[in-house]
Amino acid sequence: MSAIFETFVSDFHTHATRDANARLICGLADGLGVLPDPSEKAAQAQCQSALALLERARGIARETLSFDEGLDLDLAILMLESESHDYSYRFNGRSKRAQMPKAGDDIGDGIFLLFINDPRPATARLDDITGRLQSVPGFLDAMLARLDTPLARLVSMEVETVTGLPSLFATIEAWALECGYARVAELQAARVAAEAALLSYLGKLQALPTTTQLHLGYPIAREIVALKGIDKSLEELHQIARDFLRETSATIEELRARLVAKYELAPETST
């Protein structure tokens, strides 16, 4: 591995694991006791980081790489292109994140993974969960600050997700008591503060003006699909979907007719 590519790989890893939830998903064991930064400032910093890495990746000499390294570089470029596009495209005159409340997922998903899918000892996991619970009030303030006329459907989904978080927190507290967690009082206090912040967040979120307009436009939609590594046009994908539905409907109708005949059902019996 060339020194230039090795340095790029290290910097790419740092970039891709800057987010605390990304670190958790990647199986890293440190830096997990905080929530991601949901602010627009953090999003733009991540976008600029992706663009800088993308420029470096495109400048790496292919002849210095092995086949596997070249494949890794292609995938890194695709990821960086997709990430920078995701952070920068706009619809309804605003960024995607300004219209997308995601506190429920960003808070709940990480805590749930720490609870059920982390091989570390319970104490280490509960320490990180406690830290995340303590971060909830500040996280919610930053989430609200980035929102501008969010999508109504996403607001309703957010309300449903956030409403379910206290149940998860209660399960975590019961687990901490069962484990004899030494900092359980600190966790309990963090839970109380987090739930109060969630209640306030829901009230403020539901008071925001919303929009039902969700239309990205053809160029943005085409770019999103292409940056997922799909080399077919939107028209081709539409035709594939139509063909699939037509073939599936024909198969279901054939099975219906066979079952009607086999069990001597009324001819008008539907699926």
C-alpha positions in Angstrom: 0.0 0.0 0.0 1.5 3.4 -1.0 2.0 6.0 1.7 -0.4 8.4 -0.1 -3.2 5.8 -0.2 -2.5 4.7 3.4 -2.8 8.2 4.6 -6.1 8.7 2.7 -7.5 5.5 4.2 -6.7 6.7 7.7 -8.3 10.1 7.1 -11.3 8.5 5.4 -11.8 6.3 8.5 -11.6 9.3 10.7 -14.2 11.1 8.6 -16.6 8.2 8.4 -16.5 7.5 12.1 -16.8 11.1 13.4 -20.5 10.6 14.2 -21.0 8.7 17.5 -23.7 6.5 16.0 -21.5 5.7 13.0 -18.8 4.6 15.5 -21.2 2.4 17.2 -22.5 0.8 14.0 -18.8 0.2 12.9 -18.1 -1.7 16.1 -15.7 0.9 17.6 -15.5 0.9 21.4 -14.6 4.5 22.2 -16.3 7.8 21.7 -19.8 6.3 22.2 -21.0 8.2 25.3 -22.3 11.2 23.4 -25.0 11.8 20.8 -24.3 13.0 17.2 -24.3 16.7 16.6 -27.5 17.4 14.7 -26.7 21.1 13.9 -26.5 22.5 10.4 -23.0 23.8 11.3 -21.9 20.2 11.9 -23.6 19.0 8.7 -21.8 21.6 6.6 -18.4 20.8 8.3 -19.0 17.1 7.4 -19.9 18.0 3.9 -16.7 20.1 3.5 -14.7 17.2 4.9 -16.3 14.8 2.4 -15.5 17.2 -0.5 -11.9 17.6 0.5 -11.4 13.8 0.8 -13.2 13.4 -2.6 -10.7 15.7 -4.3 -7.8 13.8 -2.8 -9.3 10.4 -3.8 -9.7 11.5 -7.4 -6.1 12.5 -7.5 -4.7 9.2 -6.3 -2.7 7.5 -9.1 -4.5 4.3 -10.0 -1.3 2.6 -11.2 0.0 2.6 -7.6 -2.9 0.5 -6.3 -3.6 -3.2 -6.3 -6.9 -4.4 -7.6 -8.5 -4.6 -4.2 -7.2 -1.1 -3.3 -8.6 0.3 -6.5 -12.0 -1.2 -5.7 -11.8 0.3 -2.2 -11.0 3.6 -3.7 -14.0 3.4 -6.1 -16.3 2.6 -3.2 -14.9 5.5 -1.1 -15.4 7.9 -4.0 -19.0 6.7 -4.4 -19.7 7.1 -0.7 -18.1 10.6 -0.5 -20.0 11.7 -3.6 -23.3 10.4 -2.1 -22.6 12.0 1.2 -21.6 15.4 -0.1 -24.7 15.4 -2.4 -26.9 14.4 0.5 -25.7 17.3 2.6 -26.0 19.9 -0.1 -29.1 19.3 -2.3 -32.2 21.4 -1.5 -35.9 21.2 -2.1 -38.7 23.5 -1.1 -35.9 26.1 -1.0 -34.4 24.4 2.1 -31.9 21.7 3.0 -33.1 18.2 3.6 -32.1 18.3 7.2 -34.0 21.5 7.8 -37.2 19.6 6.9 -36.3 16.3 8.6 -36.7 15.9 12.4 -34.7 12.8 13.4 -34.3 13.1 17.2 -36.2 9.9 17.9 -34.0 7.8 15.6 -30.7 9.5 16.5 -31.3 9.1 20.2 -33.1 5.7 20.3 -31.1 3.7 17.7 -27.8 4.2 19.4 -29.1 3.4 22.9 -30.9 0.4 21.7 -27.7 -1.0 20.0 -25.7 -0.4 23.1 -28.3 -2.3 25.0 -28.7 -5.4 22.8 -25.8 -5.6 20.4 -22.6 -4.5 22.2 -20.3 -7.3 23.5 -18.6 -5.1 26.1 -19.3 -5.5 29.8 -22.6 -4.0 31.1 -20.8 -1.3 33.1 -19.1 0.1 30.0 -22.3 0.1 28.0 -24.3 1.7 30.8 -21.6 4.4 31.1 -22.1 5.3 27.5 -25.9 5.2 27.7 -25.7 7.5 30.7 -23.6 9.9 28.8 -26.1 9.8 25.9 -29.0 10.5 28.2 -27.2 13.4 29.7 -26.7 14.8 26.1 -30.4 14.6 25.2 -31.4 18.2 26.3 -28.6 19.9 24.3 -29.2 17.5 21.4 -32.8 18.5 21.2 -32.1 22.2 21.3 -29.7 21.8 18.3 -32.3 19.7 16.5 -35.0 22.3 16.9 -32.6 25.0 15.8 -31.9 23.4 12.5 -35.6 22.8 11.6 -37.4 25.1 9.1 -41.0 24.2 8.1 -40.4 20.4 8.3 -42.4 17.8 6.3 -45.7 17.1 8.0 -45.4 13.3 7.5 -42.0 13.2 9.0 -43.1 15.3 12.0 -45.9 12.7 12.7 -43.4 9.9 12.4 -41.0 11.8 14.7 -43.7 12.3 17.3 -44.5 8.6 17.3 -40.9 7.6 17.7 -40.1 10.1 20.4 -43.2 9.1 22.3 -41.8 5.6 22.6 -38.4 6.6 24.0 -39.4 6.7 27.7 -40.3 3.0 27.4 -36.8 2.3 26.2 -35.3 4.4 28.9 -37.4 2.5 31.6 -36.0 -0.8 30.2 -32.5 0.6 30.5 -33.0 1.7 34.1 -34.4 -1.7 35.0 -31.4 -3.4 33.4 -29.0 -1.0 35.3 -30.7 -1.9 38.6 -30.6 -5.6 37.8 -26.8 -5.3 37.1 -26.1 -3.4 40.2 -24.8 -0.5 38.1 -22.7 1.8 40.4 -23.9 5.0 38.7 -27.6 4.1 38.6 -28.6 7.3 40.5 -26.8 9.4 37.9 -28.5 7.4 35.1 -31.9 7.9 36.8 -31.3 11.7 37.0 -30.3 11.8 33.4 -33.4 9.9 32.4 -35.7 12.3 34.2 -34.0 15.3 32.6 -34.1 13.6 29.1 -37.8 12.8 29.4 -38.6 16.3 30.4 -36.6 17.6 27.4 -38.4 15.2 25.1 -41.7 16.4 26.3 -40.7 20.1 25.7 -39.3 19.1 22.3 -42.5 17.5 21.2 -44.5 20.6 22.1 -42.2 22.9 20.2 -42.0 20.5 17.2 -45.7 20.2 16.9 -46.1 24.0 17.1 -43.8 24.5 14.0 -45.3 25.3 10.6 -45.1 22.3 8.3 -45.4 21.4 4.7 -46.9 18.5 2.8 -44.8 19.3 -0.3 -42.3 16.6 -1.1 -41.0 16.9 -4.6 -37.3 16.6 -5.2 -37.4 17.0 -9.0 -36.0 14.8 -11.7 -32.3 15.8 -11.6 -32.0 15.3 -7.8 -33.9 12.0 -7.9 -31.7 10.8 -10.7 -28.5 11.8 -8.9 -29.6 10.1 -5.7 -30.2 6.8 -7.5 -26.9 7.0 -9.4 -25.0 7.7 -6.2 -26.4 4.5 -4.8 -24.4 2.6 -7.4 -27.5 1.9 -9.5 -26.6 2.3 -13.2 -30.2 2.3 -14.6 -32.3 5.3 -15.4 -35.4 6.2 -13.5 -37.4 5.1 -16.5 -35.8 1.7 -16.6 -36.4 1.3 -12.8 -40.0 2.3 -13.3 -40.4 -0.3 -16.1 -38.8 -3.0 -13.9 -41.3 -2.2 -11.1 -44.2 -2.3 -13.6 -43.0 -5.7 -15.0 -42.6 -7.1 -11.5 -46.1 -6.0 -10.5 -47.6 -7.4 -13.7 -45.9 -10.8 -13.3 -46.7 -11.0 -9.6 -50.4 -10.2 -10.3 -50.5 -12.9 -13.0 -49.0 -15.4 -10.6 -51.4 -14.6 -7.9 -54.3 -14.9 -10.3 -53.1 -18.2 -11.5 -52.8 -19.5 -7.9 -56.3 -18.1 -7.1 -57.8 -20.0 -10.0 -56.1 -23.2 -9.0 -57.3 -22.9 -5.4 -60.8 -22.1 -6.4 -60.9 -25.2 -8.6 -59.3 -27.4 -6.0 -61.5 -26.4 -3.1 -64.7 -25.9 -5.2 -65.0 -22.3 -4.2 -67.2 -19.7 -5.7 -65.6 -18.4 -9.0 -65.7 -14.8 -7.8 -63.6 -15.7 -4.7 -60.8 -13.1 -4.5 -57.4 -13.1 -2.9 
